[in-house]
Amino acid sequence: MKYHFFLLFTLFSVFGFSQKSKVDFKAIEKSLKSSDSPYNYEKLLFKYKGYPKSLDSIEAQYLYYGRSFKEGKISTSDEGFKSLAEAFKQNNSEECIKQGKVLYDKDPTNLDILLILLRAYDSLKDGNNFMHHLSQFRALADGIKSSGDGKSEKTAYLVNSVGDEYILLNILNIGNDYTRGSKPSKDGMFDIWEKGGQKIYIKVLYLDL
């Protein structure tokens, strides 16, 4: 899944770093179906779809990590996503939007789908849809970045998938000059990216297993 490495990270590199806050997975899972919770998933999803700029980093965390506890997620191995990826490789922006909108409706916080839609709308110079999805992407990225500082295992950045890890690496401007080491943990896998003595810790979560 390397096609998203070169998408639109010149825009994403301007992201500021938000205040860090520990991710409470038990609270996120509990809030998913609680209609009384301000972090109810459907409430946050309504806000995310309507006015994503209004989401704060905690709300973005509940959306991003809450996805792991939802059914119907689209994975990169699904036939629908493979078809979308093929349309992307063929630079068929119209088909990317047609297929991407269908998958987005099923899995609106999927970063891979968002990136392909962004590239397609950018190619067609559709500024309104581009900026709307960019705001959504930025909100989710902010949720990831607020999960830690990457300086240790205890404060590692937390991501839902390997694909999301590589998206984060691009946002952090971590490239091929870094070496990677891996270490298993109870509920995921730590990847340690190192360059010249500097280490960045990212944990790929296995919450839905």
VEXVOPA-606429 format. One record per residue (C-alpha): residue number from 1; x, y, z. Coordinates in steps of 0.2 Angstrom, whole numbers. Last residue first. Layout:
N
seq=NUM, east=X, north=Y, up=Z
...
//
This chain:
209
seq=209, east=-45, north=-47, up=85
seq=208, east=-53, north=-29, up=84
seq=207, east=-41, north=-20, up=95
seq=206, east=-25, north=-26, up=86
seq=205, east=-16, north=-9, up=87
seq=204, east=-1, north=-4, up=77
seq=203, east=10, north=5, up=90
seq=202, east=22, north=19, up=84
seq=201, east=38, north=23, up=93
seq=200, east=50, north=36, up=85
seq=199, east=69, north=34, up=89
seq=198, east=83, north=46, up=87
seq=197, east=100, north=38, up=88
seq=196, east=105, north=44, up=71
seq=195, east=89, north=37, up=63
seq=194, east=77, north=25, up=71
seq=193, east=59, north=20, up=68
seq=192, east=53, north=8, up=82
seq=191, east=37, north=-2, up=77
seq=190, east=27, north=-9, up=91
seq=189, east=15, north=-22, up=88
seq=188, east=-3, north=-24, up=95
seq=187, east=-13, north=-29, up=110
seq=186, east=-1, north=-39, up=121
seq=185, east=15, north=-32, up=113
seq=184, east=26, north=-38, up=99
seq=183, east=42, north=-28, up=95
seq=182, east=48, north=-22, up=78
seq=181, east=63, north=-13, up=72
seq=180, east=63, north=0, up=57
seq=179, east=77, north=9, up=50
seq=178, east=75, north=28, up=45
seq=177, east=83, north=35, up=29
seq=176, east=68, north=29, up=19
seq=175, east=57, north=43, up=26
seq=174, east=50, north=50, up=42
seq=173, east=42, north=67, up=38
seq=172, east=30, north=66, up=52
seq=171, east=15, north=67, up=40
seq=170, east=23, north=54, up=29
seq=169, east=26, north=42, up=44
seq=168, east=8, north=45, up=49
seq=167, east=2, north=39, up=32
seq=166, east=14, north=24, up=34
seq=165, east=6, north=20, up=51
seq=164, east=-12, north=21, up=44
seq=163, east=-7, north=8, up=31
seq=162, east=0, north=-3, up=45
seq=161, east=-17, north=-2, up=54
seq=160, east=-27, north=6, up=68
seq=159, east=-13, north=18, up=74
seq=158, east=-6, north=23, up=91
seq=157, east=9, north=35, up=93
seq=156, east=20, north=29, up=107
seq=155, east=20, north=37, up=124
seq=154, east=22, north=21, up=134
seq=153, east=34, north=13, up=121
seq=152, east=44, north=29, up=121
seq=151, east=47, north=45, up=111
seq=150, east=32, north=44, up=99
seq=149, east=23, north=59, up=107
seq=148, east=7, north=51, up=111
seq=147, east=-12, north=49, up=106
seq=146, east=-13, north=68, up=101
seq=145, east=-5, north=64, up=84
seq=144, east=-18, north=51, up=80
seq=143, east=-33, north=62, up=84
seq=142, east=-25, north=76, up=74
seq=141, east=-24, north=64, up=59
seq=140, east=-42, north=61, up=61
seq=139, east=-46, north=80, up=61
seq=138, east=-34, north=83, up=47
seq=137, east=-42, north=70, up=36
seq=136, east=-60, north=77, up=39
seq=135, east=-54, north=95, up=35
seq=134, east=-46, north=88, up=19
seq=133, east=-62, north=79, up=15
seq=132, east=-72, north=96, up=15
seq=131, east=-57, north=105, up=7
seq=130, east=-58, north=93, up=-8
seq=129, east=-76, north=93, up=-9
seq=128, east=-77, north=112, up=-11
seq=127, east=-62, north=113, up=-22
seq=126, east=-67, north=102, up=-36
seq=125, east=-51, north=105, up=-47
seq=124, east=-54, north=88, up=-55
seq=123, east=-37, north=82, up=-50
seq=122, east=-39, north=89, up=-33
seq=121, east=-56, north=79, up=-31
seq=120, east=-47, north=63, up=-36
seq=119, east=-32, north=66, up=-25
seq=118, east=-44, north=69, up=-10
seq=117, east=-55, north=55, up=-14
seq=116, east=-40, north=43, up=-14
seq=115, east=-34, north=50, up=2
seq=114, east=-51, north=48, up=11
seq=113, east=-52, north=30, up=5
seq=112, east=-35, north=26, up=13
seq=111, east=-40, north=36, up=29
seq=110, east=-55, north=26, up=32
seq=109, east=-66, north=37, up=43
seq=108, east=-81, north=37, up=32
seq=107, east=-83, north=17, up=31
seq=106, east=-99, north=13, up=22
seq=105, east=-103, north=30, up=14
seq=104, east=-85, north=32, up=10
seq=103, east=-85, north=15, up=1
seq=102, east=-99, north=21, up=-11
seq=101, east=-91, north=39, up=-12
seq=100, east=-74, north=30, up=-17
seq=99, east=-82, north=21, up=-31
seq=98, east=-89, north=36, up=-40
seq=97, east=-75, north=47, up=-35
seq=96, east=-61, north=35, up=-41
seq=95, east=-71, north=32, up=-57
seq=94, east=-71, north=51, up=-61
seq=93, east=-53, north=52, up=-56
seq=92, east=-46, north=38, up=-67
seq=91, east=-28, north=40, up=-64
seq=90, east=-26, north=21, up=-69
seq=89, east=-18, north=18, up=-52
seq=88, east=-33, north=26, up=-44
seq=87, east=-45, north=16, up=-53
seq=86, east=-35, north=1, up=-47
seq=85, east=-36, north=6, up=-29
seq=84, east=-54, north=8, up=-31
seq=83, east=-56, north=-10, up=-38
seq=82, east=-45, north=-16, up=-24
seq=81, east=-56, north=-7, up=-11
seq=80, east=-72, north=-15, up=-17
seq=79, east=-63, north=-32, up=-18
seq=78, east=-58, north=-31, up=1
seq=77, east=-40, north=-33, up=5
seq=76, east=-37, north=-15, up=9
seq=75, east=-50, north=-16, up=22
seq=74, east=-67, north=-8, up=23
seq=73, east=-75, north=-8, up=40
seq=72, east=-93, north=-16, up=41
seq=71, east=-93, north=-18, up=60
seq=70, east=-87, north=-5, up=72
seq=69, east=-75, north=-8, up=87
seq=68, east=-59, north=-3, up=77
seq=67, east=-69, north=13, up=71
seq=66, east=-69, north=19, up=88
seq=65, east=-51, north=23, up=87
seq=64, east=-53, north=36, up=74
seq=63, east=-70, north=43, up=80
seq=62, east=-66, north=43, up=99
seq=61, east=-49, north=51, up=95
seq=60, east=-57, north=64, up=84
seq=59, east=-68, north=69, up=98
seq=58, east=-53, north=70, up=109
seq=57, east=-44, north=81, up=97
seq=56, east=-58, north=93, up=94
seq=55, east=-71, north=92, up=80
seq=54, east=-78, north=109, up=74
seq=53, east=-67, north=108, up=58
seq=52, east=-77, north=92, up=53
seq=51, east=-93, north=101, up=50
seq=50, east=-106, north=90, up=43
seq=49, east=-98, north=73, up=40
seq=48, east=-88, north=74, up=56
seq=47, east=-102, north=81, up=66
seq=46, east=-114, north=67, up=61
seq=45, east=-100, north=55, up=64
seq=44, east=-98, north=62, up=82
seq=43, east=-116, north=59, up=86
seq=42, east=-116, north=42, up=78
seq=41, east=-101, north=37, up=88
seq=40, east=-107, north=43, up=105
seq=39, east=-94, north=54, up=112
seq=38, east=-106, north=66, up=121
seq=37, east=-113, north=50, up=129
seq=36, east=-131, north=48, up=133
seq=35, east=-134, north=38, up=117
seq=34, east=-122, north=25, up=123
seq=33, east=-118, north=14, up=108
seq=32, east=-100, north=19, up=105
seq=31, east=-97, north=27, up=122
seq=30, east=-93, north=10, up=129
seq=29, east=-80, north=6, up=116
seq=28, east=-72, north=23, up=118
seq=27, east=-72, north=22, up=137
seq=26, east=-63, north=5, up=136
seq=25, east=-51, north=12, up=123
seq=24, east=-45, north=27, up=134
seq=23, east=-32, north=36, up=123
seq=22, east=-20, north=46, up=134
seq=21, east=-20, north=64, up=129
seq=20, east=-7, north=75, up=120
seq=19, east=-11, north=93, up=116
seq=18, east=-10, north=96, up=97
seq=17, east=4, north=96, up=85
seq=16, east=1, north=108, up=71
seq=15, east=-2, north=102, up=53
seq=14, east=7, north=111, up=40
seq=13, east=14, north=94, up=33
seq=12, east=-3, north=89, up=27
seq=11, east=-3, north=101, up=12
seq=10, east=14, north=95, up=6
seq=9, east=7, north=78, up=11
seq=8, east=-5, north=77, up=-4
seq=7, east=-3, north=60, up=-12
seq=6, east=15, north=54, up=-14
seq=5, east=15, north=40, up=0
seq=4, east=-3, north=35, up=-4
seq=3, east=1, north=23, up=-17
seq=2, east=12, north=13, up=-6
seq=1, east=0, north=0, up=0
//
